[in-house]
Amino acid sequence: MINQMFADIMYSTNLSQHASLNDYFYNVVLKLKKQNITPTTDWRCDTFNTAKFLNLNIDNNFLIILEDIKKEIINFSKDFGVLTSNIICTESWINLSTTGNYQEYHMHPASHFSIVYYVNFPNNGGDIVFKSHEAISDMFPVPADILTPANYKTYSYTPKNNDLLIFRSNLNHMVEKNMSNEDRVSISANFCLKK
């Protein structure tokens, strides 16, 4: 008998009801980028984000989407045995990736859940890739010949416009290079659950 003991899970849905706001967020991030604002960072990638320049939590258009995001987080958090509906968005920002841009592996500290909402995702825009917790601490990997769920180390997701992904903030993730000639634009945010 095989017993599943641990699982890294990610939640996905599509918020197409908010598609009319995508141009707004795209224009906001383009305007900031054109102001030649270059954040001080130790990232080894070129993806631009508005984290240090814009508080989306006070943007009326983001607040419209945020209500639906919180409802989805409440649904997802039930898989973790959490019954609270007190969800607090601690920070939010817009990401802009031009051709060749990527995002290296990282986690989001001091939060329970993180989200990505896709404003614009072109063909070959670069998948988001999640790395299992086991992959980080696996000091002596099993020499597998066949891929099975028991030995997966990464999971790649190809999003569409208006897709919303929710995952534990401590789950390592990265974004592959944007190999298209269009911009990849997404909104990211972190959330804490309060009892």
C-alpha positions as CSV (number, residue, x, y, z in Angstrom):
1,M,0.0,0.0,0.0
2,I,1.3,3.5,-0.9
3,N,0.3,6.3,1.4
4,Q,0.6,9.9,0.2
5,M,2.2,11.8,3.1
6,F,3.2,15.2,1.8
7,A,2.1,17.4,-1.1
8,D,3.1,20.8,-2.6
9,I,-0.1,22.2,-4.1
10,M,-0.9,25.2,-6.3
11,Y,-4.3,26.6,-7.1
12,S,-5.3,28.0,-10.5
13,T,-8.4,29.7,-11.8
14,N,-9.2,32.3,-14.4
15,L,-10.6,35.7,-13.6
16,S,-11.7,36.7,-17.1
17,Q,-14.4,39.0,-15.6
18,H,-11.5,41.5,-14.9
19,A,-10.0,41.4,-18.5
20,S,-11.2,45.0,-19.1
21,L,-8.7,46.2,-16.4
22,N,-5.6,44.6,-18.1
23,D,-4.8,47.6,-20.3
24,Y,-4.9,49.9,-17.2
25,F,-2.3,47.8,-15.3
26,Y,-0.1,47.4,-18.5
27,N,-0.1,51.2,-18.9
28,V,0.8,51.8,-15.3
29,V,3.9,49.6,-15.4
30,L,4.9,51.0,-18.8
31,K,4.7,54.5,-17.5
32,L,6.9,53.7,-14.5
33,K,9.4,51.9,-16.6
34,K,9.6,54.8,-19.1
35,Q,10.5,57.1,-16.2
36,N,13.8,55.2,-16.1
37,I,13.3,54.1,-12.6
38,T,15.8,51.4,-11.9
39,P,15.4,49.6,-8.6
40,T,18.4,48.8,-6.4
41,T,18.4,45.1,-6.3
42,D,20.6,42.0,-6.2
43,W,18.5,40.1,-8.6
44,R,20.4,38.6,-11.5
45,C,17.6,39.1,-13.9
46,D,16.1,42.0,-15.8
47,T,12.4,41.8,-15.0
48,F,11.1,45.2,-13.9
49,N,8.7,45.5,-11.0
50,T,6.9,48.3,-9.3
51,A,7.4,47.0,-5.7
52,K,9.4,50.0,-4.5
53,F,7.4,52.6,-6.4
54,L,3.8,51.8,-6.3
55,N,1.4,50.7,-3.6
56,L,-1.2,48.7,-5.5
57,N,-3.2,48.2,-2.3
58,I,-4.6,51.7,-2.6
59,D,-5.3,51.5,-6.3
60,N,-9.1,51.3,-6.9
61,N,-8.8,49.1,-9.9
62,F,-6.6,46.6,-8.0
63,L,-9.1,46.6,-5.1
64,I,-11.8,45.4,-7.6
65,I,-9.7,42.4,-8.5
66,L,-8.5,41.9,-4.9
67,E,-12.0,41.0,-3.7
68,D,-12.2,38.0,-6.1
69,I,-8.6,37.0,-5.3
70,K,-9.4,36.9,-1.6
71,K,-12.4,34.7,-2.3
72,E,-10.2,32.3,-4.2
73,I,-7.6,32.3,-1.4
74,I,-10.3,31.4,1.1
75,N,-11.3,28.4,-1.0
76,F,-7.7,27.3,-1.4
77,S,-6.8,27.8,2.3
78,K,-9.5,25.2,3.2
79,D,-7.1,22.6,1.7
80,F,-4.7,23.5,4.5
81,G,-7.4,23.2,7.1
82,V,-7.8,27.0,7.5
83,L,-11.3,28.3,8.0
84,T,-10.7,32.0,8.5
85,S,-12.0,34.6,6.0
86,N,-9.7,37.3,7.4
87,I,-7.2,37.6,4.5
88,I,-4.8,40.6,4.5
89,C,-2.9,41.7,1.4
90,T,0.5,42.8,2.8
91,E,2.1,43.9,-0.5
92,S,1.4,43.9,-4.2
93,W,3.3,44.9,-7.4
94,I,3.3,44.7,-11.2
95,N,6.0,42.7,-13.1
96,L,7.1,43.7,-16.6
97,S,9.2,41.2,-18.6
98,T,10.4,42.2,-22.1
99,T,12.1,39.8,-24.5
100,G,14.8,37.7,-22.8
101,N,13.8,38.7,-19.2
102,Y,13.3,36.0,-16.6
103,Q,13.0,35.7,-12.8
104,E,15.3,33.5,-10.8
105,Y,14.2,31.1,-8.1
106,H,12.9,32.8,-5.0
107,M,10.3,32.6,-2.2
108,H,8.2,35.3,-0.6
109,P,9.0,35.7,3.1
110,A,6.7,36.8,6.0
111,S,3.5,35.7,4.3
112,H,1.3,32.6,4.0
113,F,0.1,32.7,0.4
114,S,1.3,34.4,-2.7
115,I,-0.5,35.0,-6.0
116,V,0.3,35.8,-9.6
117,Y,-2.4,37.3,-11.8
118,Y,-1.5,37.4,-15.6
119,V,-2.3,40.7,-17.3
120,N,-0.6,39.8,-20.5
121,F,0.9,36.4,-21.4
122,P,2.2,36.0,-24.9
123,N,3.0,32.7,-26.7
124,N,6.5,31.7,-25.5
125,G,6.2,34.2,-22.7
126,G,8.0,31.9,-20.2
127,D,6.4,29.4,-17.9
128,I,6.3,29.8,-14.1
129,V,8.2,26.9,-12.6
130,F,7.8,25.6,-9.0
131,K,10.4,23.6,-7.2
132,S,9.4,21.0,-4.6
133,H,10.5,21.4,-1.0
134,E,12.2,18.0,-1.4
135,A,14.3,19.3,-4.3
136,I,15.9,21.8,-2.0
137,S,16.8,19.4,0.8
138,D,17.4,16.2,-1.3
139,M,21.1,15.5,-0.5
140,F,21.1,12.0,-2.0
141,P,18.6,11.8,-4.9
142,V,17.1,8.5,-6.0
143,P,18.6,7.6,-9.4
144,A,15.2,7.4,-11.2
145,D,14.8,6.1,-14.7
146,I,11.2,7.1,-15.1
147,L,9.5,10.3,-14.0
148,T,6.6,9.7,-11.6
149,P,4.8,12.0,-9.1
150,A,7.0,10.6,-6.3
151,N,10.2,11.9,-7.9
152,Y,9.1,15.2,-9.5
153,K,11.3,18.0,-8.5
154,T,9.8,20.8,-10.5
155,Y,6.4,21.7,-12.0
156,S,6.0,24.0,-15.0
157,Y,2.7,25.9,-15.6
158,T,1.9,27.8,-18.9
159,P,-0.5,30.6,-18.0
160,K,-3.1,32.4,-20.0
161,N,-4.3,36.0,-19.7
162,N,-6.4,36.5,-16.5
163,D,-5.1,33.3,-14.9
164,L,-4.7,33.5,-11.2
165,L,-2.2,31.2,-9.4
166,I,-2.2,30.8,-5.6
167,F,0.6,29.0,-3.7
168,R,2.3,28.8,-0.4
169,S,4.8,31.7,-0.1
170,N,7.6,29.3,0.9
171,L,7.4,27.4,-2.3
172,N,10.4,28.2,-4.5
173,H,9.5,29.4,-8.0
174,M,11.0,31.1,-11.0
175,V,9.9,32.4,-14.4
176,E,11.5,31.2,-17.6
177,K,12.9,33.6,-20.2
178,N,10.3,35.6,-22.2
179,M,11.1,34.2,-25.7
180,S,8.4,36.3,-27.4
181,N,8.5,39.7,-28.9
182,E,5.7,40.9,-26.6
183,D,5.8,42.0,-23.0
184,R,4.8,39.6,-20.2
185,V,2.9,41.5,-17.5
186,S,1.7,40.1,-14.2
187,I,0.6,41.2,-10.8
188,S,2.1,39.6,-7.7
189,A,0.9,39.9,-4.1
190,N,1.5,38.4,-0.7
191,F,-1.2,37.5,1.9
192,C,-1.4,36.7,5.5
193,L,-4.2,34.8,7.2
194,K,-5.5,36.1,10.5
195,K,-7.5,34.1,13.1
